[in-house]
Amino acid sequence: MRIQFYLMKLSAGVKYMLLATLTFALMKVFVKSLPHIPAIEIILFRSIISLIISVYLLRRQKVPFFGNNKPVLMARGVAGAIALILFFYLIQNIPLATAATLQYLAPIFTTVIGIFLVKERVHPLQWIFFGVSFAGILVIQGFDTRISVLHLIIGILTSLFMGLAYNFVRKLNVTEHPLVIILYFPLVLLPIASVWSVFIWVQPKGWDWFYLIMVGITTQIAQFFLTKSYQNAELSKVSILNYVGIIYALGFGYFLFDETFNLMTYLGMALVLLGVIFNVLLKSRKG
């Protein structure tokens, strides 16, 4: 009863964000449940489902498909595609919570890249917070033998391309419908994933089909909840809740995949999150 009472007091924006982070976490669980299926093949199925849903919604709302600023739309699609391919590889090869933690470096790269693409100013304190996060990454890599230097580099590149994609979205917000921006993601990914999958195809069997379909469905549901959250609350008030995802990742990793960590690895994760969260709070305060 007490939990129900607290849930009733939460704003609609907060509830939608908590549902979005939970659904994104479930998407990662479904990806990790397919270790024998190549990451690019999983992305192929995800792209097909995303394309079908996006086209349906665009037709229903009578929005022109291909937008106005096609070069930036394509650039956003390419950056997002590279980030997704790298991230799915990480999910399959390292603990779920560690992959999620490396992904949380994206806001740092979004800010740094924003200096050049959208002329964003960076407060001197933010550089200190960036340093704290990267120190956390080094601690994770140094004390968890499951994380190689290659995994670390791939994780950093994932967040780098995510940051690049987010900045392209910021440049497109004024000129493009959100559904058009989303559409370019599968438009770019489908040709790449289709050709690539031909050479490394692994035939899905049994429950594989369910997991593959759920990767696409949970992604779309999570994006819906994320959009509803931003529509119902100020960005600064709900964006910080994205980091609840690490709790989901730790829980799912422990109970479903028997993933545990030593104390120093937990410390590294905490440093990454603290650096990113302080950066978000400082930006919100400035805003």
RATABEL-V570894 format. One record per residue. RES is the residue in one small letter. PSI is psi in whole degrees, -180 to 180 (999 if undefined). D_LAST is the distance of its C-alpha to the last C-alpha in Angstrom with 1 decimal. Layout:
[[RES/PSI/D_LAST] [RES/PSI/D_LAST]]
This chain:
[[m/-40/37.2] [r/-41/34.6] [i/-43/32.5] [q/-38/33.0] [f/-45/31.8] [y/-37/28.5] [l/-38/28.0] [m/-29/28.6] [k/-16/25.9] [l/146/23.2] [s/163/21.1] [a/-40/22.0] [g/-41/18.8] [v/-44/19.4] [k/-45/23.1] [y/-39/22.5] [m/-40/20.3] [l/-38/23.0] [l/-37/25.6] [a/-47/23.9] [t/-37/23.8] [l/-44/27.4] [t/-38/28.6] [f/-39/27.2] [a/-39/28.9] [l/-38/32.1] [m/-43/31.9] [k/-36/32.0] [v/-44/34.9] [f/-38/36.8] [v/-45/36.3] [k/-21/37.5] [s/0/40.5] [l/55/41.7] [p/-22/42.3] [h/-9/45.4] [i/126/43.7] [p/144/42.2] [a/-39/38.4] [i/-29/38.8] [e/-40/41.1] [i/-42/38.7] [i/-34/36.1] [l/-49/38.8] [f/-42/39.2] [r/-41/35.5] [s/-39/35.2] [i/-47/38.2] [i/-44/36.8] [s/-40/33.3] [l/-44/35.1] [i/-48/37.3] [i/-42/34.5] [s/-45/32.3] [v/-43/35.3] [y/-47/36.3] [l/-38/32.9] [l/-43/32.7] [r/-41/36.3] [r/-39/35.7] [q/1/32.8] [k/47/34.6] [v/131/31.9] [p/138/33.3] [f/-45/33.4] [f/3/32.6] [g/-171/29.6] [n/-49/29.1] [n/77/27.6] [k/-40/30.1] [p/-44/29.7] [v/-36/26.0] [l/-43/26.9] [m/-41/29.7] [a/-41/27.6] [r/-43/25.2] [g/-42/28.3] [v/-46/29.9] [a/-44/27.0] [g/-37/26.5] [a/-45/30.3] [i/-44/30.6] [a/-43/27.9] [l/-43/29.6] [i/-46/33.1] [l/-41/32.1] [f/-41/30.3] [f/-37/33.3] [y/-44/35.6] [l/-47/33.7] [i/-39/33.8] [q/-21/37.6] [n/-12/38.3] [i/166/36.3] [p/145/35.3] [l/-47/32.8] [a/-35/30.4] [t/-42/30.5] [a/-42/29.8] [a/-40/26.8] [t/-45/25.6] [l/-35/26.0] [q/-29/24.1] [y/-1/21.0] [l/-12/20.8] [a/-43/19.5] [p/-31/15.7] [i/-49/16.8] [f/-33/18.7] [t/-43/16.1] [t/-46/13.9] [v/-46/17.0] [i/-33/18.5] [g/-24/15.3] [i/-38/16.1] [f/-36/19.3] [l/-41/18.8] [v/14/15.6] [k/42/15.2] [e/141/12.0] [r/141/11.7] [v/126/12.3] [h/141/12.0] [p/-35/15.7] [l/-30/15.2] [q/-34/14.2] [w/-35/17.7] [i/-44/19.2] [f/-38/17.6] [f/-43/18.9] [g/-38/22.3] [v/-44/22.4] [s/-45/22.1] [f/-31/24.7] [a/-40/26.9] [g/-40/26.9] [i/-43/28.1] [l/-37/30.9] [v/-44/31.9] [i/-48/32.1] [q/-34/34.2] [g/-27/36.4] [f/1/37.3] [d/108/37.6] [t/-14/40.6] [r/-13/39.6] [i/109/36.7] [s/171/38.2] [v/-37/36.7] [l/-45/36.9] [h/-41/34.8] [l/-45/32.2] [i/-44/32.1] [i/-40/32.0] [g/-43/29.1] [i/-41/27.1] [l/-37/28.1] [t/-50/27.1] [s/-34/23.5] [l/-49/23.6] [f/-30/24.8] [m/-44/22.3] [g/-39/19.5] [l/-44/21.3] [a/-42/21.8] [y/-38/18.1] [n/-36/17.4] [f/-38/20.4] [v/-41/19.1] [r/-36/15.8] [k/-23/18.3] [l/-11/20.4] [n/-33/18.1] [v/-33/19.0] [t/-18/22.7] [e/148/23.8] [h/141/24.4] [p/-37/23.0] [l/-32/26.7] [v/-41/27.7] [i/-43/25.1] [i/-39/26.5] [l/-38/30.1] [y/-19/30.0] [f/-59/29.5] [p/-27/33.0] [l/-39/34.4] [v/-41/33.8] [l/-38/34.7] [l/-50/37.9] [p/-41/40.0] [i/-51/39.0] [a/-36/39.6] [s/-50/42.8] [v/-45/44.5] [w/-42/43.4] [s/-28/44.5] [v/-37/48.0] [f/-19/48.8] [i/22/47.5] [w/133/47.9] [v/122/48.6] [q/119/50.0] [p/146/48.1] [k/147/50.3] [g/-121/50.2] [w/-15/46.9] [d/-41/45.3] [w/-41/45.0] [f/-47/43.2] [y/-41/40.7] [l/-44/40.1] [i/-40/39.6] [m/-29/37.3] [v/-46/35.0] [g/-44/34.5] [i/-46/34.3] [t/-34/31.8] [t/-47/29.5] [q/-41/29.5] [i/-44/29.2] [a/-42/26.2] [q/-36/24.4] [f/-50/25.3] [f/-38/23.9] [l/-44/20.6] [t/-44/20.3] [k/-37/21.3] [s/-47/18.7] [y/-25/15.8] [q/-24/17.7] [n/-4/18.1] [a/160/14.8] [e/142/11.0] [l/-43/10.3] [s/-24/8.3] [k/-24/11.5] [v/-21/14.1] [s/-31/13.3] [i/-25/14.3] [l/-11/17.6] [n/-31/18.6] [y/-2/20.0] [v/-22/22.5] [g/-29/24.3] [i/-32/25.7] [i/-44/27.5] [y/-46/29.0] [a/-42/30.1] [l/-43/31.7] [g/-50/33.5] [f/-41/34.8] [g/-40/35.7] [y/-49/37.7] [f/-31/39.5] [l/-30/40.1] [f/8/40.5] [d/42/41.5] [e/124/38.8] [t/164/38.4] [f/157/36.9] [n/171/37.8] [l/-40/35.8] [m/-34/34.5] [t/-41/33.2] [y/-39/31.2] [l/-42/29.9] [g/-44/28.8] [m/-43/27.0] [a/-40/25.3] [l/-43/24.2] [v/-50/22.8] [l/-40/20.8] [l/-45/19.6] [g/-44/18.4] [v/-44/16.4] [i/-43/15.1] [f/-36/14.0] [n/-44/12.3] [v/-43/10.4] [l/-40/9.7] [l/-43/8.5] [k/-39/6.1] [s/-40/4.9] [r/-41/5.3] [k/-40/3.8] [g/999/0.0]]
